[in-house]
């Protein structure tokens, strides 16, 4: 097990190096001259040239890459060209915010999604099942920004129960988590339902039922565990995606996460921020994947870790 | 089987716990920042809390200002967007400021006179002003601030704001001589730019170029308190202000990029003042009695630029045809909901020395068709129309309407939407045909636009405009004996530019702010500056 984890961690390195190269290339080959954008709308030619030299943008690309990677290995993720602050400092504020939102949203979505999925699969084709299927479809189809704005309109403007955007209270988490988790909740509920149905159709379930096990025992004791593998994969994937930031929700609620930060940086060709933020997102994504893989083995010993 | 399930569940719980512990840490680091934030917000509120205890009827003097983006840096030399410029100017004063009607009035200066044939501006300074750290404001601070801005080591993107300045000579503690490279009557206006703000030399040296942006120290009515990027920036009243005493206790600045959220925040009172209300949402606010809208024409002209060196566009008749084909009244009424000003030429008429009486070249599709036929395109031609999206209010929509208007006279323009990064490098290379752009003015003086946007060699002369008659006047503007003569010359240049049809001015953009109705004391100027220190909640 420990050997496996070490192996996996080592195999992450090439992935991260390739990611860093790809992002670096994409950022620097994107149309648009970073120096000109940093200089701003009113700048003159001299302003632009001065900035190009100051940021080392006049060096050949491979040297810029090595300079950047040397910094990264020392823990220096570069300086934002927009705010003139260290990227690592900004990520230290924003990443925990994204993590907090992603974790709560995944937690809510997983608990409710798995619960609803189980309920709905064990009452297949009932009114409840149909209602759940309909709501799940709605959840998948509703764009998060619309849901977010409707939540604000209803809870903040009409009822006045919650603040629109605030960092003061824990309460500020409620609406962002609700609008981010709706989609994941729908995905998880649907996945749980379908994989439960698949498992419930297997012969050994019939066998268990024939042996006189109660319905509850069959569902929770035999079926759920076997259905869990796909569900955990789904939950892991959803969590990984949310760690990349929920751009739209962050915009609507003014949540200081990394999604909006990254998009703004791309628009402003704030190349250091883009490179480093994507690197951090890639890192967190592979770590989540690793954890998911380890969970498989715990749930189903038949999956060998090798 | 049961055991493994139990194990799995325990494992899941452990992982979740570990994660929440991590968020706990993350949360606590953010939380400590948060608590320090609320702590200092509390301390900021403390004086009002004290008075509130004595007089329970007192209204809060703490205000919340929400704009589309948060401030990027508070170092005036490093700012490139007007929103950040506005926020930083609450902390810093300038020597001269532009007020209503773009008039220039002294701020930290008392008077300015041209000496030595206009190569030197002698400026006298106010006495008794102090920086927030307690250091006195004097001639040395002016010298430091100005020379820091133009020094190559600073690599300031705004160095061009004081481009004409050679060096600053200290005459005495409250008098400086500004030596220029060439005579410029526009120089006074240049000093109104936020980039020419006066900063504290001691604090700037202490924090360096990297640190000043988060440790600003000026002479302004508000002083920096604390800043959590992405969350809030708080300024408190400078009760030792040399000018009129501020009426607020604190102002909190936040950035919420979603327009609808910002609008809802001012409706619910989560925000006291919001910047940037898109025209589509203005109507929504107009129906709300608890909100007042502040609007003023700004310096920005939204226009259709034409690369005058490309294909059919090099023919002035084609450019005239395009101008006559566009129904600007319809765009202003239907796309902008009437919230823009019909243009007189390319330079907004609220800019000082802009010509308000130019031929509008009004909508005339018949004339457009005739001109096209004359130019050898009786059946029109195909071209491209490039536009950014989301940079100016309704930009892409306006471009699409222009596209359909051009189609009416036979010009088939393919709309190309580009993000600002690509857009700016394409117009710089000059590989575009038609393009929609907003052109502003950082000094408030029309001369600036002629040098930068419409003169040969201008940094942003994207249309490649070259009008010999206009160039002759432009290069001799420095010989104007006074501003009256300069005004006449600038009016003539505006006429020549207008008759060259290198760009179609569509409309002058308006600035929109919304306030809670019970708040007074808000000031908004044509150069996009605002004053927040004198807000009063009634």
Boltz contact constraints between the chains, C-beta under 6 A:
constraints:
  - contact:
      token1: [A, 31]
      token2: [B, 422]
      max_distance: 6.0
  - contact:
      token1: [A, 31]
      token2: [B, 425]
      max_distance: 6.0
  - contact:
      token1: [A, 32]
      token2: [B, 421]
      max_distance: 6.0
  - contact:
      token1: [A, 32]
      token2: [B, 422]
      max_distance: 6.0
  - contact:
      token1: [A, 32]
      token2: [B, 425]
      max_distance: 6.0
  - contact:
      token1: [A, 33]
      token2: [B, 425]
      max_distance: 6.0
  - contact:
      token1: [A, 36]
      token2: [B, 424]
      max_distance: 6.0
  - contact:
      token1: [A, 37]
      token2: [B, 421]
      max_distance: 6.0
  - contact:
      token1: [A, 39]
      token2: [B, 157]
      max_distance: 6.0
  - contact:
      token1: [A, 40]
      token2: [B, 80]
      max_distance: 6.0
  - contact:
      token1: [A, 40]
      token2: [B, 157]
      max_distance: 6.0
  - contact:
      token1: [A, 42]
      token2: [B, 442]
      max_distance: 6.0
  - contact:
      token1: [A, 43]
      token2: [B, 157]
      max_distance: 6.0
  - contact:
      token1: [A, 44]
      token2: [B, 160]
      max_distance: 6.0
  - contact:
      token1: [A, 44]
      token2: [B, 459]
      max_distance: 6.0
  - contact:
      token1: [A, 45]
      token2: [B, 459]
      max_distance: 6.0
  - contact:
      token1: [A, 47]
      token2: [B, 157]
      max_distance: 6.0
  - contact:
      token1: [A, 47]
      token2: [B, 159]
      max_distance: 6.0
  - contact:
      token1: [A, 47]
      token2: [B, 160]
      max_distance: 6.0
  - contact:
      token1: [A, 50]
      token2: [B, 155]
      max_distance: 6.0
  - contact:
      token1: [A, 51]
      token2: [B, 155]
      max_distance: 6.0
  - contact:
      token1: [A, 54]
      token2: [B, 155]
      max_distance: 6.0
  - contact:
      token1: [A, 82]
      token2: [B, 72]
      max_distance: 6.0
  - contact:
      token1: [A, 83]
      token2: [B, 72]
      max_distance: 6.0
  - contact:
      token1: [A, 83]
      token2: [B, 73]
      max_distance: 6.0
  - contact:
      token1: [A, 84]
      token2: [B, 73]
      max_distance: 6.0
  - contact:
      token1: [A, 84]
      token2: [B, 78]
      max_distance: 6.0
  - contact:
      token1: [A, 84]
      token2: [B, 213]
      max_distance: 6.0
  - contact:
      token1: [A, 90]
      token2: [B, 229]
      max_distance: 6.0
  - contact:
      token1: [A, 94]
      token2: [B, 230]
      max_distance: 6.0
  - contact:
      token1: [A, 96]
      token2: [B, 26]
      max_distance: 6.0
  - contact:
      token1: [A, 96]
      token2: [B, 30]
      max_distance: 6.0
  - contact:
      token1: [A, 99]
      token2: [B, 23]
      max_distance: 6.0
  - contact:
      token1: [A, 99]
      token2: [B, 26]
      max_distance: 6.0
  - contact:
      token1: [A, 100]
      token2: [B, 23]
      max_distance: 6.0
  - contact:
      token1: [A, 100]
      token2: [B, 27]
      max_distance: 6.0
  - contact:
      token1: [A, 103]
      token2: [B, 19]
      max_distance: 6.0
  - contact:
      token1: [A, 103]
      token2: [B, 23]
      max_distance: 6.0
  - contact:
      token1: [A, 149]
      token2: [B, 260]
      max_distance: 6.0
  - contact:
      token1: [A, 152]
      token2: [B, 264]
      max_distance: 6.0
  - contact:
      token1: [A, 156]
      token2: [B, 268]
      max_distance: 6.0
  - contact:
      token1: [A, 157]
      token2: [B, 264]
      max_distance: 6.0
  - contact:
      token1: [A, 157]
      token2: [B, 268]
      max_distance: 6.0
  - contact:
      token1: [A, 163]
      token2: [B, 270]
      max_distance: 6.0
  - contact:
      token1: [A, 164]
      token2: [B, 264]
      max_distance: 6.0
  - contact:
      token1: [A, 164]
      token2: [B, 265]
      max_distance: 6.0
  - contact:
      token1: [A, 164]
      token2: [B, 270]
      max_distance: 6.0
  - contact:
      token1: [A, 165]
      token2: [B, 256]
      max_distance: 6.0
  - contact:
      token1: [A, 167]
      token2: [B, 34]
      max_distance: 6.0
  - contact:
      token1: [A, 167]
      token2: [B, 231]
      max_distance: 6.0
  - contact:
      token1: [A, 168]
      token2: [B, 38]
      max_distance: 6.0
  - contact:
      token1: [A, 225]
      token2: [B, 5]
      max_distance: 6.0
  - contact:
      token1: [A, 251]
      token2: [B, 257]
      max_distance: 6.0
  - contact:
      token1: [A, 251]
      token2: [B, 258]
      max_distance: 6.0
  - contact:
      token1: [A, 252]
      token2: [B, 258]
      max_distance: 6.0
  - contact:
      token1: [A, 252]
      token2: [B, 261]
      max_distance: 6.0
  - contact:
      token1: [A, 254]
      token2: [B, 256]
      max_distance: 6.0
  - contact:
      token1: [A, 256]
      token2: [B, 230]
      max_distance: 6.0
  - contact:
      token1: [A, 256]
      token2: [B, 231]
      max_distance: 6.0
  - contact:
      token1: [A, 267]
      token2: [B, 419]
      max_distance: 6.0
  - contact:
      token1: [A, 269]
      token2: [B, 421]
      max_distance: 6.0
  - contact:
      token1: [A, 298]
      token2: [B, 8]
      max_distance: 6.0
  - contact:
      token1: [A, 298]
      token2: [B, 11]
      max_distance: 6.0
  - contact:
      token1: [A, 299]
      token2: [B, 8]
      max_distance: 6.0
